Amino acid sequence: MEISAFLVSLLFFKRMKGTALIYFIPFLFLTVLVEAGNYLHLFIINGSNHLCYNIFLIIEYFFFYFFYYRITDNKKVKIYIEFCFAAYIAFEVINWSFLQGVWKFHSYSDIFGAFLLISVVLNYFRLLLITEEGISLIKFPYFWISTGVLFFYLGEFLIMSLFEYKAHTNDNTYYVIFRATLNAANILLYLFFIIGFVCTTKHPTTNYILE
């Protein structure tokens, strides 16, 4: 699904040019490289690939906070996004330094970042509801992108939170549910990305930016 989303983004490059959707091309390319590298065990350091995923986690959340910062001109929402990103970075520094360290996967940061990102997406949906621009949601690419992000990170938040609890109970059966849920969330995320790319018009008049 990640490769499919990346190929579709290349296919609709000309339509996405001039909008914030264009940033998905390098991001998806990097995502494919990271996943392929980990699948081939190219990023194993100190016996695990956790360091690679911890670094990519920062890039991932930075990308989505940056994306939502670019697709709105609402000053209050922009300030809120800045606050969320600053809070996430501060928590990452604390996590690297005092909590989960370098070699363990930063599940605490993932849970915290997902919680903040969900609130950012909900703020964006609020703008969609109150906008007076007469937007057709079915044809609005950022609606599909945001729906995918909301579903994925809501699942991420819930499943990672429960995983932290189950990890301390040594319940290995939870791992099957964990993997199945994340796989389903991944499929939905990239499927909605693809729909969003396809919905991009040839000549967007407002670059899909909300005020």
LINPE-V842662 format. One record per pair of residues at least 24 apart in sequence whose C-alpha atoms are under 10 Angstrom apart, sorted by the first residue. I is the first residue (numbers start at 0). J is the second residue. If there is no record, write none. Layout:
BEGIN
i = [I & I]
j = [J & J]
END
This chain:
BEGIN
i = [0 & 0 & 0 & 0 & 0 & 0 & 0 & 0 & 0 & 1 & 1 & 1 & 1 & 1 & 1 & 1 & 1 & 1 & 1 & 1 & 1 & 2 & 2 & 2 & 2 & 2 & 2 & 3 & 3 & 3 & 3 & 3 & 4 & 4 & 4 & 4 & 4 & 4 & 4 & 4 & 4 & 4 & 5 & 5 & 5 & 5 & 5 & 5 & 6 & 7 & 7 & 7 & 7 & 7 & 8 & 8 & 8 & 8 & 8 & 9 & 10 & 10 & 11 & 11 & 11 & 11 & 11 & 11 & 11 & 12 & 12 & 13 & 13 & 13 & 13 & 14 & 14 & 14 & 14 & 14 & 14 & 14 & 14 & 15 & 15 & 15 & 15 & 15 & 15 & 15 & 15 & 15 & 15 & 16 & 16 & 16 & 16 & 16 & 17 & 17 & 17 & 18 & 18 & 18 & 18 & 18 & 18 & 18 & 18 & 19 & 19 & 19 & 19 & 19 & 19 & 19 & 19 & 19 & 19 & 20 & 20 & 20 & 20 & 20 & 20 & 20 & 20 & 20 & 20 & 20 & 20 & 21 & 22 & 22 & 22 & 23 & 23 & 23 & 23 & 23 & 26 & 26 & 26 & 26 & 27 & 29 & 29 & 29 & 30 & 30 & 30 & 44 & 45 & 46 & 47 & 47 & 47 & 48 & 48 & 48 & 49 & 49 & 49 & 49 & 49 & 50 & 50 & 50 & 50 & 50 & 50 & 51 & 51 & 52 & 52 & 52 & 53 & 53 & 53 & 53 & 53 & 53 & 53 & 53 & 53 & 53 & 54 & 54 & 54 & 56 & 56 & 56 & 56 & 56 & 56 & 56 & 57 & 57 & 57 & 57 & 57 & 57 & 59 & 60 & 60 & 60 & 60 & 60 & 60 & 60 & 60 & 61 & 61 & 61 & 63 & 63 & 63 & 63 & 63 & 64 & 64 & 64 & 64 & 64 & 67 & 67 & 67 & 67 & 67 & 67 & 67 & 67 & 68 & 69 & 69 & 70 & 70 & 70 & 70 & 70 & 70 & 70 & 71 & 71 & 71 & 71 & 71 & 71 & 72 & 72 & 72 & 73 & 73 & 73 & 73 & 73 & 74 & 76 & 76 & 76 & 76 & 76 & 77 & 79 & 79 & 79 & 79 & 80 & 80 & 80 & 80 & 80 & 80 & 82 & 83 & 83 & 83 & 83 & 83 & 83 & 83 & 84 & 84 & 84 & 86 & 86 & 86 & 87 & 87 & 87 & 87 & 87 & 87 & 88 & 106 & 106 & 106 & 106 & 106 & 107 & 107 & 107 & 107 & 109 & 109 & 109 & 109 & 109 & 110 & 110 & 110 & 110 & 110 & 110 & 110 & 110 & 110 & 111 & 111 & 112 & 112 & 113 & 113 & 113 & 113 & 113 & 113 & 113 & 113 & 113 & 113 & 114 & 114 & 114 & 114 & 114 & 115 & 115 & 116 & 116 & 116 & 116 & 117 & 117 & 117 & 117 & 117 & 117 & 117 & 117 & 118 & 119 & 119 & 120 & 120 & 120 & 120 & 120 & 120 & 121 & 121 & 121 & 123 & 126 & 126 & 127 & 127 & 129 & 130 & 130 & 131 & 131 & 132 & 132 & 132 & 134 & 137 & 137 & 137 & 138 & 138 & 138 & 138 & 138 & 138 & 139 & 139 & 139 & 139 & 139 & 139 & 139 & 140 & 140 & 140 & 140 & 140 & 140 & 140 & 140 & 140 & 140 & 140 & 141 & 141 & 141 & 141 & 141 & 141 & 141 & 141 & 141 & 142 & 142 & 142 & 142 & 143 & 143 & 143 & 143 & 143 & 143 & 143 & 143 & 143 & 144 & 144 & 144 & 144 & 144 & 144 & 144 & 144 & 144 & 145 & 145 & 145 & 145 & 146 & 146 & 146 & 146 & 146 & 147 & 147 & 147 & 147 & 147 & 147 & 147 & 147 & 147 & 147 & 147 & 147 & 148 & 148 & 148 & 148 & 148 & 148 & 148 & 149 & 149 & 150 & 150 & 150 & 150 & 150 & 151 & 151 & 151 & 151 & 151 & 151 & 151 & 151 & 151 & 151 & 152 & 152 & 152 & 152 & 153 & 154 & 154 & 154 & 154 & 154 & 155 & 155 & 155 & 155]
j = [31 & 185 & 186 & 187 & 188 & 189 & 190 & 192 & 193 & 27 & 28 & 30 & 31 & 34 & 185 & 186 & 188 & 189 & 190 & 192 & 193 & 27 & 28 & 30 & 31 & 32 & 189 & 27 & 189 & 190 & 192 & 193 & 28 & 31 & 188 & 189 & 190 & 191 & 192 & 193 & 194 & 196 & 29 & 30 & 31 & 189 & 192 & 193 & 193 & 192 & 193 & 194 & 196 & 197 & 192 & 193 & 195 & 196 & 197 & 196 & 196 & 197 & 193 & 196 & 197 & 198 & 199 & 200 & 201 & 196 & 199 & 199 & 200 & 201 & 202 & 196 & 197 & 198 & 199 & 200 & 201 & 202 & 203 & 140 & 196 & 197 & 198 & 199 & 200 & 201 & 202 & 203 & 206 & 199 & 201 & 202 & 203 & 206 & 202 & 203 & 206 & 69 & 70 & 199 & 203 & 205 & 206 & 207 & 208 & 65 & 66 & 67 & 68 & 69 & 70 & 141 & 206 & 207 & 208 & 66 & 69 & 70 & 140 & 141 & 144 & 192 & 195 & 196 & 199 & 206 & 207 & 196 & 62 & 65 & 66 & 62 & 63 & 66 & 192 & 196 & 58 & 59 & 62 & 63 & 189 & 55 & 58 & 59 & 55 & 58 & 59 & 102 & 102 & 102 & 102 & 103 & 104 & 102 & 103 & 104 & 101 & 102 & 103 & 104 & 105 & 100 & 101 & 102 & 103 & 104 & 105 & 102 & 104 & 103 & 104 & 105 & 91 & 95 & 101 & 102 & 103 & 104 & 105 & 106 & 108 & 109 & 101 & 104 & 105 & 91 & 104 & 105 & 106 & 108 & 109 & 112 & 87 & 88 & 91 & 108 & 109 & 112 & 112 & 84 & 87 & 88 & 109 & 112 & 113 & 115 & 116 & 87 & 88 & 112 & 116 & 119 & 120 & 145 & 148 & 112 & 115 & 116 & 119 & 120 & 116 & 119 & 120 & 122 & 123 & 141 & 145 & 208 & 119 & 208 & 209 & 123 & 141 & 206 & 207 & 208 & 209 & 210 & 123 & 126 & 207 & 208 & 209 & 210 & 208 & 209 & 210 & 123 & 126 & 208 & 209 & 210 & 210 & 119 & 122 & 123 & 126 & 210 & 119 & 115 & 118 & 119 & 122 & 115 & 116 & 118 & 119 & 120 & 122 & 115 & 111 & 112 & 114 & 115 & 116 & 118 & 119 & 112 & 115 & 116 & 111 & 112 & 115 & 111 & 112 & 113 & 114 & 115 & 116 & 112 & 156 & 159 & 160 & 162 & 163 & 156 & 159 & 160 & 163 & 152 & 155 & 156 & 159 & 160 & 152 & 153 & 155 & 156 & 157 & 158 & 159 & 160 & 163 & 156 & 160 & 152 & 156 & 148 & 149 & 151 & 152 & 153 & 154 & 155 & 156 & 157 & 159 & 152 & 153 & 155 & 156 & 157 & 152 & 156 & 148 & 149 & 152 & 153 & 145 & 148 & 149 & 150 & 151 & 152 & 153 & 156 & 149 & 145 & 149 & 144 & 145 & 146 & 148 & 149 & 152 & 145 & 146 & 149 & 209 & 209 & 210 & 209 & 210 & 210 & 209 & 210 & 209 & 210 & 205 & 209 & 210 & 207 & 194 & 195 & 198 & 194 & 195 & 197 & 198 & 199 & 200 & 194 & 195 & 196 & 198 & 199 & 200 & 207 & 191 & 192 & 193 & 194 & 195 & 196 & 197 & 198 & 199 & 200 & 207 & 191 & 192 & 194 & 195 & 196 & 198 & 199 & 207 & 208 & 191 & 192 & 194 & 195 & 188 & 190 & 191 & 192 & 193 & 194 & 195 & 196 & 198 & 188 & 189 & 190 & 191 & 192 & 193 & 194 & 195 & 196 & 188 & 191 & 192 & 195 & 187 & 188 & 191 & 192 & 195 & 184 & 185 & 186 & 187 & 188 & 189 & 190 & 191 & 192 & 193 & 194 & 195 & 184 & 185 & 187 & 188 & 189 & 191 & 192 & 184 & 188 & 184 & 185 & 187 & 188 & 191 & 180 & 181 & 182 & 183 & 184 & 185 & 186 & 187 & 188 & 189 & 181 & 184 & 185 & 188 & 184 & 180 & 181 & 183 & 184 & 185 & 180 & 181 & 184 & 185]
END
